[in-house]
Amino acid sequence: MEKLLEHLSTLDDPRCPGKVEHRLIDILVIAVCAVIACAESWEDIAL
């Protein structure tokens, strides 16, 4: 998990700072973990 966070933390967040509700790294970690758990769509990730 530490290596994943290390790699993802180097990414720049292209979103407008005033319109951001969640940190980019949080979204990416959740998405990666969901895909590892066989999520195949954004709906699966949301579940």
Distance bins in CASP14 RR format, pairs under 12 A and 6 or more apart:
PFRMAT RR
TARGET T0000
AUTHOR 0000-0000-0000
RMODE 2
METHOD distances of the structure
MODEL  1
1 7 0 0 0 0 0 1 0 0 0 0 0
1 8 0 0 0 0 0 1 0 0 0 0 0
1 25 0 0 0 0 0 1 0 0 0 0 0
1 29 0 0 0 0 1 0 0 0 0 0 0
1 32 0 0 0 0 1 0 0 0 0 0 0
1 33 0 0 0 0 1 0 0 0 0 0 0
1 36 0 0 0 0 0 1 0 0 0 0 0
2 8 0 0 0 0 0 1 0 0 0 0 0
2 9 0 0 0 0 0 1 0 0 0 0 0
2 29 0 0 0 0 0 1 0 0 0 0 0
3 9 0 0 0 0 0 1 0 0 0 0 0
3 10 0 0 0 0 0 1 0 0 0 0 0
3 29 0 0 0 0 0 1 0 0 0 0 0
3 32 0 0 0 0 0 1 0 0 0 0 0
4 10 0 0 0 0 0 1 0 0 0 0 0
4 11 0 0 0 0 0 1 0 0 0 0 0
4 25 0 0 0 0 1 0 0 0 0 0 0
4 28 0 0 0 0 1 0 0 0 0 0 0
4 29 1 0 0 1 0 0 0 0 0 0 0
4 30 0 0 0 0 0 1 0 0 0 0 0
4 31 0 0 0 0 0 1 0 0 0 0 0
4 32 1 0 0 1 0 0 0 0 0 0 0
4 33 0 0 0 0 1 0 0 0 0 0 0
4 35 0 0 0 0 0 1 0 0 0 0 0
4 36 0 0 0 0 0 1 0 0 0 0 0
5 11 0 0 0 0 0 1 0 0 0 0 0
5 23 0 0 0 0 0 1 0 0 0 0 0
5 24 0 0 0 0 0 1 0 0 0 0 0
5 25 1 0 0 1 0 0 0 0 0 0 0
5 26 0 0 0 0 0 1 0 0 0 0 0
5 28 0 0 0 0 1 0 0 0 0 0 0
5 29 1 0 0 1 0 0 0 0 0 0 0
5 32 0 0 0 0 0 1 0 0 0 0 0
5 33 0 0 0 0 0 1 0 0 0 0 0
6 25 0 0 0 0 0 1 0 0 0 0 0
6 29 0 0 0 0 0 1 0 0 0 0 0
7 25 0 0 0 0 0 1 0 0 0 0 0
7 28 0 0 0 0 1 0 0 0 0 0 0
7 29 0 0 0 0 0 1 0 0 0 0 0
7 32 0 0 0 0 0 1 0 0 0 0 0
8 23 0 0 0 0 0 1 0 0 0 0 0
8 24 0 0 0 0 1 0 0 0 0 0 0
8 25 1 0 1 0 0 0 0 0 0 0 0
8 26 0 0 0 0 1 0 0 0 0 0 0
8 27 0 0 0 0 1 0 0 0 0 0 0
8 28 1 0 1 0 0 0 0 0 0 0 0
8 29 1 0 0 1 0 0 0 0 0 0 0
8 30 0 0 0 0 0 1 0 0 0 0 0
8 31 0 0 0 0 0 1 0 0 0 0 0
8 32 0 0 0 0 1 0 0 0 0 0 0
8 33 0 0 0 0 0 1 0 0 0 0 0
9 23 0 0 0 0 0 1 0 0 0 0 0
9 24 0 0 0 0 1 0 0 0 0 0 0
9 25 1 0 1 0 0 0 0 0 0 0 0
9 26 0 0 0 0 0 1 0 0 0 0 0
9 28 0 0 0 0 1 0 0 0 0 0 0
9 29 0 0 0 0 0 1 0 0 0 0 0
10 24 0 0 0 0 0 1 0 0 0 0 0
10 25 0 0 0 0 0 1 0 0 0 0 0
10 28 0 0 0 0 0 1 0 0 0 0 0
11 23 0 0 0 0 0 1 0 0 0 0 0
11 24 1 0 0 1 0 0 0 0 0 0 0
11 25 1 0 0 1 0 0 0 0 0 0 0
11 27 0 0 0 0 0 1 0 0 0 0 0
11 28 1 0 0 1 0 0 0 0 0 0 0
11 29 0 0 0 0 0 1 0 0 0 0 0
12 24 0 0 0 0 1 0 0 0 0 0 0
12 25 0 0 0 0 0 1 0 0 0 0 0
13 19 0 0 0 0 0 1 0 0 0 0 0
13 20 1 0 0 1 0 0 0 0 0 0 0
13 22 0 0 0 0 0 1 0 0 0 0 0
13 23 1 0 0 1 0 0 0 0 0 0 0
13 24 1 0 1 0 0 0 0 0 0 0 0
13 25 0 0 0 0 1 0 0 0 0 0 0
13 26 0 0 0 0 0 1 0 0 0 0 0
13 27 0 0 0 0 1 0 0 0 0 0 0
13 28 0 0 0 0 0 1 0 0 0 0 0
14 20 0 0 0 0 0 1 0 0 0 0 0
14 24 0 0 0 0 1 0 0 0 0 0 0
15 21 0 0 0 0 1 0 0 0 0 0 0
15 22 0 0 0 0 1 0 0 0 0 0 0
15 23 0 0 0 0 0 1 0 0 0 0 0
15 24 1 0 0 1 0 0 0 0 0 0 0
15 27 0 0 0 0 0 1 0 0 0 0 0
17 23 0 0 0 0 0 1 0 0 0 0 0
17 24 0 0 0 0 0 1 0 0 0 0 0
20 26 0 0 0 0 0 1 0 0 0 0 0
20 27 0 0 0 0 1 0 0 0 0 0 0
21 27 0 0 0 0 1 0 0 0 0 0 0
22 28 0 0 0 0 0 1 0 0 0 0 0
22 29 0 0 0 0 0 1 0 0 0 0 0
22 30 0 0 0 0 1 0 0 0 0 0 0
22 31 0 0 0 0 0 1 0 0 0 0 0
23 29 0 0 0 0 1 0 0 0 0 0 0
23 30 0 0 0 0 0 1 0 0 0 0 0
24 30 0 0 0 0 0 1 0 0 0 0 0
24 31 0 0 0 0 0 1 0 0 0 0 0
25 31 0 0 0 0 0 1 0 0 0 0 0
25 32 0 0 0 0 0 1 0 0 0 0 0
26 32 0 0 0 0 0 1 0 0 0 0 0
26 33 0 0 0 0 0 1 0 0 0 0 0
27 33 0 0 0 0 0 1 0 0 0 0 0
27 34 0 0 0 0 0 1 0 0 0 0 0
27 42 0 0 0 0 0 1 0 0 0 0 0
27 45 0 0 0 0 1 0 0 0 0 0 0
27 46 0 0 0 0 0 1 0 0 0 0 0
28 34 0 0 0 0 0 1 0 0 0 0 0
28 35 0 0 0 0 0 1 0 0 0 0 0
28 45 0 0 0 0 0 1 0 0 0 0 0
29 35 0 0 0 0 0 1 0 0 0 0 0
29 36 0 0 0 0 0 1 0 0 0 0 0
29 45 0 0 0 0 0 1 0 0 0 0 0
30 36 0 0 0 0 0 1 0 0 0 0 0
30 37 0 0 0 0 0 1 0 0 0 0 0
30 39 0 0 0 0 1 0 0 0 0 0 0
30 42 0 0 0 0 0 1 0 0 0 0 0
30 44 0 0 0 0 0 1 0 0 0 0 0
30 45 1 0 0 1 0 0 0 0 0 0 0
30 46 0 0 0 0 1 0 0 0 0 0 0
30 47 0 0 0 0 0 1 0 0 0 0 0
31 37 0 0 0 0 0 1 0 0 0 0 0
31 39 1 0 0 1 0 0 0 0 0 0 0
31 40 0 0 0 0 0 1 0 0 0 0 0
31 41 0 0 0 0 0 1 0 0 0 0 0
31 42 0 0 0 0 1 0 0 0 0 0 0
31 44 0 0 0 0 0 1 0 0 0 0 0
31 45 1 0 1 0 0 0 0 0 0 0 0
31 46 0 0 0 0 0 1 0 0 0 0 0
32 39 0 0 0 0 1 0 0 0 0 0 0
32 45 0 0 0 0 1 0 0 0 0 0 0
33 39 0 0 0 0 1 0 0 0 0 0 0
33 44 0 0 0 0 0 1 0 0 0 0 0
33 45 0 0 0 0 1 0 0 0 0 0 0
34 40 0 0 0 0 1 0 0 0 0 0 0
34 41 0 0 0 0 1 0 0 0 0 0 0
34 42 0 0 0 0 1 0 0 0 0 0 0
34 43 0 0 0 0 0 1 0 0 0 0 0
34 44 1 0 0 1 0 0 0 0 0 0 0
34 45 1 0 1 0 0 0 0 0 0 0 0
34 46 0 0 0 0 1 0 0 0 0 0 0
34 47 0 0 0 0 1 0 0 0 0 0 0
35 41 0 0 0 0 0 1 0 0 0 0 0
35 42 0 0 0 0 0 1 0 0 0 0 0
35 44 0 0 0 0 1 0 0 0 0 0 0
35 45 1 0 0 1 0 0 0 0 0 0 0
36 44 0 0 0 0 0 1 0 0 0 0 0
36 45 0 0 0 0 0 1 0 0 0 0 0
37 44 0 0 0 0 1 0 0 0 0 0 0
37 45 0 0 0 0 1 0 0 0 0 0 0
37 47 0 0 0 0 0 1 0 0 0 0 0
38 44 1 0 0 1 0 0 0 0 0 0 0
38 45 0 0 0 0 0 1 0 0 0 0 0
38 47 0 0 0 0 0 1 0 0 0 0 0
39 45 1 0 1 0 0 0 0 0 0 0 0
39 46 0 0 0 0 1 0 0 0 0 0 0
39 47 1 0 0 1 0 0 0 0 0 0 0
40 47 0 0 0 0 0 1 0 0 0 0 0
41 47 0 0 0 0 1 0 0 0 0 0 0
END
